[in-house]
């Protein structure tokens, strides 16, 4: 067996790793012995500042519980990652992971996940932290100038946007740049980008890939503006949506425009006849 357990106060070493710092160049073959690489997703509006982690290996308690970071320093981002060094454990056994999201020391979300261990390798465990109190779309806080989250009035921020005591929403980091004083997610001076016509808010402007936001009848797919059945009610000439009512460009439902024969016209049903 490869790998050596590194015992600390809670019994096993867990390392909180910034999601951005890990990048995409991880090589499981070069991991520090047998390990779990845990990714925790959650609603940013939960304002989680710490996580409590523990787990079983082959049905027996093996690591944790441990709170990370030891002292709350910032609001954690969805997608934060943890590495758990397991040490000398049998190959192929099951590891089950439990994670609790904490805010001000209180549990606000929980999630579980698992994976089969590979001796000497790092295996991935992805899990979703769900609120301990189910969200209520009708949540409202009386006399609140900010927004309401789980019955508490919260100042508007990027992750808790809203005013007038309405339920907080988390602005999409891909489609918005900030939450303005009205409690509205914004991209520059305009409202947050539509995911149909843009895939990013860049320097205060909605963009599709490296180009401007898509126009009417188009949708942004993989950084390109295209005309498709999902975006165009008429017909498509290349990536341009046409009304589809003329003999030169006839069609509807996002199909490729047809040119009717000289003796035909484009009917009310948008077909040549």
N, C-alpha and C positions, 0 to 999 in steps of 0.2 A: 504494500500500500504506500502511496506517496502522500506527502502533506503532513504537517505537524500542528496539532491544536495549540493555539496561543491563549492560555487561560488568563483572564483578568477578573475583576470584581464579580461580574455576572456569569463567569464561567467560560465564555467564548468571545472571541474578538469580532466586533461588528464595526464596519467603517462606513461613515456617511460620505458619499461621493457625489459631487456636483454633476448633474446630468450633462451639462455642457462640457465639463472638463473631460469626461470619459470619451466623448466623440464616438466615431463609428469604426475606429481602427482596432477595437478590442480583438485579441486573438485568444480564444479559450485554451489553446494549447500552451499558452504562456502565462496562464493564471497562476496565482500563488497557491498551488495545491488544489485540493478538492474544495469547491466553493459554490455559493449561490449568488447570483447577481439579480437583485430584486428591483423591479421598477413599479412604483406606486403612482397610479393616476387618481385624480379626485377633482371635484368642483373647486376652482380657485376661490369662490366666494365663501368657502368654509374657513378661510384664513388660518390654516393649520400652521403652527410654528414649531411643533416637535412631533416625532413619531415614537411609539413604543413597539418594540419588535421582539418576538419570541417564536420558537418553533420546535417541532418534533422531528426526529429521524427514526424511521422504522418503528413508529408508534410510541417512542419514548422521548421525554423532554430532553432536548440537546443543547439549546442555546437560549439566552435571554431569561426573563424579560430585561430589556435595556432601552432607555430613553435616549434618543438622539435628535439634535445635539443636546448635550447635558444641560445647557442653558439656552433658552429661546433668544435668538438674536435677530431673526427676520421671518417674514412670512414665506413658507416653503412653496415651491412651484410644483404644479402637477407634472409628474414625470421624474421627480427626484429618485435617485437610485441608492441602493445599499449593497454592500458586499459582505457576505457572511462567510468567514473561513471556517470550514467544518473540521479539518484535521483528518484523523485516521478513521474512516467509516467504510462499511462494506459497499462494494460497487452494486448499483442497480436498486438499492433500497429507496423507499419513498421519503421525501422531505416535505413537511407541511409547514407553511409560514403564516404567522398571524401578525397583522400590523394594525395599530390604532393611531388615528390622527388626533393630536392634542391641540387645544387652544386655551391659553391661560390655565394650563394644568388639567383641564377637563376634556374628556373623550367626546369628540364631535363626529368621528367617523371610524368605521372598521372595515377590514377586508382580509380575505384569506386567499392563499394560492399554494401551489405545490409543483414538484418536479421530481423525476427519477435521477438519483445521483450518479455521476460518472467519475470514477476514481481518477484523481489527478486533473480533472477538468472543471471549468466553471460553467454551470448551467443557468439558464435564465428562468426567472419566475416573474410573471407579470400579474398584477392584481389591481383591483379597483376598490378604493375606499368609499363606502356608501355612508351617508349621514345616519347617525344613530337615531335622530328624530326625523322621520320622513318630511320632506319639504311640502309646504302648503302654498299653492299658488295664490290663495286669498290672504296670505299673511299681510297684516297692516299694523303699523305702530302709530298710535295716536300721539299727536304733538311732536312728531319727529321731523326735523328738517332734513335729515339724511334719508337712508333707506333701512328697511327692516330685514333682519336675518335671524331666523329661529326666535322670533319674538323680541329681539333686541335692536334698538336704534343704533345705526352705525353710520359714521361719517362717509360720504361718497369718496371712493377711490377707484382705481382702475379695476380692481377685483370685486368691488362692492359699489356698483354704480346705480344711482337713483336718488330721488328727492321726494319730499312730501309723505314719507312713511310707507311708500310702496315696497314690494319685495325687491331686494337687491339682485342685480344681475352682474355677471362677470364679463367685462369687455373681451372680445377675441383679440389676442395679441397679434394675430396675422392681419386682421381687418380694421383695427382701430389703433389710434395713437394715444388717446387719453379720454377721461371722463370729464365733461365740462361742468360748469356751475349749475346747469339745469338738470344734471343727473342723466345725461345722454352720452352714449359712447360715440366718439367722434374720430374721424380721420382728418387731421388738419382742421379746416374751417367747415367741413361737411360732415354729415352723419357717417357712421361707420360703413365701410364698403359692403356691397352686396356680394355674398359668396357665389352668386350666379354670374356676375360680370367682372369680378376681380378675385385675385388670390393673395393680395397683399396691400398693406398701407405703407407706402414708402415716401418719406419726406413730406408727409401730409397730403399725399395724393394716392388715390386708388389706382392700382396697376394690375394688369394681367401679364404675368411674366415680366419682360423688360419693356412692354408696350403700354399704351394707355388703356384705361378701362374699356371693356367691350361695349359696343353700341346696342341699340334696340334689335331684338331678334337674334342676338348672339349670346353665347355662354363661354365662360373661361374654363378651359380644360387643359391641364398640364401646361399652363403658361401660354396658351394660344387661344385666340378668339375664334370660335367656330360657329357655324350655323347648323342646327340640329333639330330633330323632332321635339326635343325638350325646350328649345328656345324660340322656335319660329312657328307662327301660326300659318304663314303662307308657304312659300317654297324657297329653296336655297339655290342661289347661283354662286358657286364657290362657297365662300364663307360669309356671303351677304344674304340677308333675309329680304325677300321680295314679297309684295302683297299677294302675288300669285293669281291675279285676276285678268291679266292680259294674254292675248294670243301668243305673244313672244315668251312670256314667262307665266306658265299656268301650273297651278298645283297648290296644295295645302298640307298642313301637318308636318312641315319640315322636310318634305321629300325634295328631290332634285327637280328644279323647274323644267317643264316641258315646253317645247315650241310647237304650237299647233300647225297642222297643215294649212295651206292657203284656203281651202274650202271649209275649214273648221274655225270655231271660236272657243274661247274659254267659258264654259258654262257656269251657272250659279254654284254648281258643286265643285268648281275648280278642276274640271277635267276637260280635255279637248273633245269636242263633239259637234 
